[in-house]
Amino acid sequence: EAQVTQNPRYLITVTGKKLTVTCSQNMNHEYMSWYRQDPGLGLRQIYYSMNVEVTDKGDVPEGYKVSRKEKRNFPLILESPSPNQTSLYFCASSFSGTATGNTIYFGEGSWLTVV
Amino acid sequence: QQQVKQSPQSLIVQKGGISIINCAYENTAFDYFPWYQQFPGKGPALLIAIRPDVSEKKEGRFTISFNKSAKQFSLHIMDSQPGDSATYFCALPVKRGNNRLAFGKGNQVVVIP
């Protein structure tokens, strides 16, 4: 079954404590990305990756890091989380970026609360 | 930079009615216009998409229509059901050839029995 798997699904952490949200896809997709979803703001892209070792900033990259060492994995790293990073995070993948006809597959989401 | 604007922000429809939501965009250099559906607690999933060489595409109770001159594409949900209650998003590339995606803020559709 085609899947994008994120972990953890729910996390409460304290300000400044580094955390990593993992993301893995089993579809051999080249393109992976991270979004955050906040009430009234919709989905905003944080970072994306076109392939292994190729990453680029989205709309709201501040306070986040990513890495793409393997094609299937794309972890999101919060080096020093702050309360304004409290949000619902989605990892997504697609065959090849924003090209015509590409379906984007989303994970189930990770609820992150920073206190 | 591409801006994607969805309207109305929220919509309440009676069961059996028609839900109509719209997505307006600025940059026309694209050839794929998707709608994503998101249920509470779940990630968005592709619902239906259209290419601009056709003006309308129907899949079951869902119809997507494209108006190139108005730079807008719409989703019509016919015979709306409570199970259609969800948030709907359109998404387009920031610009042609760019792999950043711009999502609209979403249309929340509530279908009441």
Chai-1 contact restraints between the chains, C-beta under 6 A:
chainA,res_idxA,chainB,res_idxB,connection_type,confidence,min_distance_angstrom,max_distance_angstrom,comment,restraint_id
A,G42,B,F103,contact,1.0,0.0,6.0,A-B,restraint_1
A,G42,B,G104,contact,1.0,0.0,6.0,A-B,restraint_2
A,G42,B,K105,contact,1.0,0.0,6.0,A-B,restraint_3
A,G42,B,G106,contact,1.0,0.0,6.0,A-B,restraint_4
A,L43,B,F103,contact,1.0,0.0,6.0,A-B,restraint_5
A,Q45,B,R100,contact,1.0,0.0,6.0,A-B,restraint_6
A,Q45,B,L101,contact,1.0,0.0,6.0,A-B,restraint_7
A,Y48,B,N99,contact,1.0,0.0,6.0,A-B,restraint_8
A,G58,B,R100,contact,1.0,0.0,6.0,A-B,restraint_9
A,F90,B,G43,contact,1.0,0.0,6.0,A-B,restraint_10
A,G97,B,N99,contact,1.0,0.0,6.0,A-B,restraint_11
A,T98,B,P93,contact,1.0,0.0,6.0,A-B,restraint_12
A,T98,B,N99,contact,1.0,0.0,6.0,A-B,restraint_13
A,T98,B,L101,contact,1.0,0.0,6.0,A-B,restraint_14
A,T100,B,D31,contact,1.0,0.0,6.0,A-B,restraint_15
A,T100,B,Y32,contact,1.0,0.0,6.0,A-B,restraint_16
A,G101,B,Y32,contact,1.0,0.0,6.0,A-B,restraint_17
A,T103,B,L46,contact,1.0,0.0,6.0,A-B,restraint_18
A,F106,B,G43,contact,1.0,0.0,6.0,A-B,restraint_19
A,F106,B,P44,contact,1.0,0.0,6.0,A-B,restraint_20
A,G107,B,G43,contact,1.0,0.0,6.0,A-B,restraint_21
A,E108,B,G43,contact,1.0,0.0,6.0,A-B,restraint_22
A,G109,B,G43,contact,1.0,0.0,6.0,A-B,restraint_23
